[in-house]
Amino acid sequence: MQKYPILDKINTPEDVKRLDAAALPELCAEVREFLIEHVSKTGGHLASNLGVVEITVGAHRVFSAPQDCIMFDVGHQCYVHKMLTGRQERFDTLRRFEGMSGFLRPAESPYDCFVSGHASNSISAALGMARAKRLLQEEGRVVCVIGDGALTGGMAYEALNDAGQSGEPLIIIFNDNEMSIGKSVGALADRLSRIRLKPRYFKLKAKTKTLLQRCPQGQHVISGISAIKNRLKSTVLKETLFELMGFRYLGPADGNDIQNVCTLLQEAKNLNEPVVIHLKTVKGKGYLRSEQNPDEYHGVSAFDVVAGQVKSKDQRSFSTVFGDQLCAFAENDPHLCAITAAMADGTGLSEFGKRFPQRFFDVGIAEEHAVTMASGMASRGARPVCALYSTFLQRGYDQLLHDVAIAGNHVVFAIDRAGLVGADGQTHQGVFDVPFLLTVPGMTLYAPASYAELESALQQAVYHTAGPVAVRYPRGGEGRYTDNTFDRPFAVLRHGSDVTLISYGIMINQALSAAEKLANHGISARVIKLNCLSNFDLSTVLASINETGRAVILEDSIQAGALGEKIAAAAAQQGCRAHIKLLNLKNRFIPEGTVDQLYSAYEIDSDAVVRCVLEQKDGR
Ligand SMILES: Cc1ncc(C[n+]2csc(CCOP(=O)(O)OP(=O)(O)O)c2C)c(N)n1
């Protein structure tokens, strides 16, 4: 017997259109089974995808991709879209090295109309596509799916403000499951829950429908009722935010009912104006464990479907060490505050939030706001620690420059997931922070390599550094290096006379392994570990490079503006004649894979260092 009798026959969205409407619920059930079967093997964003099955099937039934563009905000919920657009066979490679991306990636398929990964960009992108289509007289509509979590991001409001008055026939599907990764936060989430709970509106709606059905011409009236319904709704609910911004608003309605979804999408398609369809869905639907714990099943590693996900609670990581240290500070320091942008759990701050709720601020997916808000706090004497993933801090670069650095406010940035992060791929690798932070005047940047060093770095940053300061540390746990040399800006970890290996943070483990391997080749390598990457006197490091005559600078960063270039420039300026090689990620985007696979493929692992030194020795 075929496991997925309907889904197996779906190779393109045209196949979804050809199905009998009565077969759609069964297709949705098969899609859910397929998701659970595959994501439990590869890991990935399970709960979000289980929630959008009907929305995605409906979108591909009513619209005609790729001529119609279907955009997913964040894109972590695009797996169903990938299944319906000819990529079912690639699911075994989901988020793997040289495999299928877990986000929309235009290079992967013509059905992926725009890059996704970072939240809240979908409405802007969709509006841009709609405008371009009109200008170029190209056929096709633009639809975007955005969750209530992504709708906490400021860019979404900038786009709504523009799109609402644009007149473009853009369709926004608002996927409202009341969840970001954790519970959605903020005034909008609060307001929406009141809309959902407004019993007077729903009672009135039901009564009107029953009354009309009893009238002889009632059915006609019901078909044309949309306008009246919207007016009725507005009177009772006041106008929704979307209506105030110029959108036609349809809903709220059950987004896990496929017929419902198709009807509303068709209605929106018939309208020639900006429309928001408000659909309520259940995150994690179809797998009880994820329905009950959607936050735990938002992003999962491989797991056993029957037993569920087993999370070892005590596993230490740089994030948990950070969270513990911050709680320890907060116990004795009433001015200390923690800020997260929708990543309380990921950054290790959940416990802080429970223990110090008055001093814990989850601002939603709003990194720009987080940075400036932290600076506002610092300007009035509070001690804010703003914990963001490296890749998401990219959003706050101008806020860092303009709102923090010019005034020299003492904001501490805890930069989690710095360096390569693995399976999330090119949109999430934390490989730009060193270059962009080093461009900020007055910024101090620390790079601890062990748990003990992270604690010392935080102590240094929170209590002994003025102005803006960042501490960068990687995803996961420490490596072979577990010492603490944080009482100095840099430390010589190993003495040697033939070559100097310079690195920082987690990459120091690769440098130390390389030094051992080089010893087997008869090469004596000195290893220098940098603790502070900014504002320090490079002359001692340059003197060491001069002594050995050769150096390799190893970084998990793109090259432009990173430390290697800085040291090489300083060496040139000071007339240092040593031969310096830079080993880093060059200037390119790094796709998904395990971190070790990527170190090796992009040549920043210990073997690459050895090869580099041997080539240097041969004069290459
Ligand atoms: C700029 C940015 N910050 C943080 C994240 C991390 N992140 C990924 S998904 C997500 C929650 C999204 O919630 P929602 O849009 O409601 O989608 P759901 O998973 O609930 O369907 C967050 C915070 C991100 N992708 N981009």
PDBQT file of the ligand as one rigid body, heavy atoms in Angstrom, charges set to zero:
ROOT
HETATM    1  C1  LIG A 701      15.375  39.173  12.839  1.00  0.00    +0.000 C 
HETATM    2  C2  LIG A 701      15.105  37.832  13.461  1.00  0.00    +0.000 A 
HETATM    3  N1  LIG A 701      15.132  37.703  14.803  1.00  0.00    +0.000 NA
HETATM    4  C3  LIG A 701      14.884  36.486  15.362  1.00  0.00    +0.000 A 
HETATM    5  C4  LIG A 701      14.600  35.392  14.595  1.00  0.00    +0.000 A 
HETATM    6  C5  LIG A 701      14.415  34.031  15.227  1.00  0.00    +0.000 C 
HETATM    7  N2  LIG A 701      13.078  33.477  14.995  1.00  0.00    +0.000 N 
HETATM    8  C6  LIG A 701      12.842  32.571  14.041  1.00  0.00    +0.000 A 
HETATM    9  S1  LIG A 701      11.248  32.113  13.944  1.00  0.00    +0.000 SA
HETATM   10  C7  LIG A 701      10.831  33.129  15.208  1.00  0.00    +0.000 A 
HETATM   11  C8  LIG A 701       9.414  33.180  15.675  1.00  0.00    +0.000 C 
HETATM   12  C9  LIG A 701       8.489  33.487  14.568  1.00  0.00    +0.000 C 
HETATM   13  O1  LIG A 701       7.173  33.482  15.035  1.00  0.00    +0.000 OA
HETATM   14  P1  LIG A 701       5.979  33.568  14.006  1.00  0.00    +0.000 P 
HETATM   15  O2  LIG A 701       6.281  34.544  12.949  1.00  0.00    +0.000 OA
HETATM   16  O3  LIG A 701       4.736  33.794  14.796  1.00  0.00    +0.000 OA
HETATM   17  O4  LIG A 701       5.945  32.146  13.323  1.00  0.00    +0.000 OA
HETATM   18  P2  LIG A 701       5.483  30.731  13.948  1.00  0.00    +0.000 P 
HETATM   19  O5  LIG A 701       6.732  29.936  14.101  1.00  0.00    +0.000 OA
HETATM   20  O6  LIG A 701       4.794  30.976  15.260  1.00  0.00    +0.000 OA
HETATM   21  O7  LIG A 701       4.574  30.153  12.954  1.00  0.00    +0.000 OA
HETATM   22  C10 LIG A 701      11.954  33.812  15.697  1.00  0.00    +0.000 A 
HETATM   23  C11 LIG A 701      11.951  34.745  16.823  1.00  0.00    +0.000 C 
HETATM   24  C12 LIG A 701      14.612  35.591  13.192  1.00  0.00    +0.000 A 
HETATM   25  N3  LIG A 701      14.408  34.572  12.351  1.00  0.00    +0.000 N 
HETATM   26  N4  LIG A 701      14.851  36.798  12.668  1.00  0.00    +0.000 NA
ENDROOT
TORSDOF 0
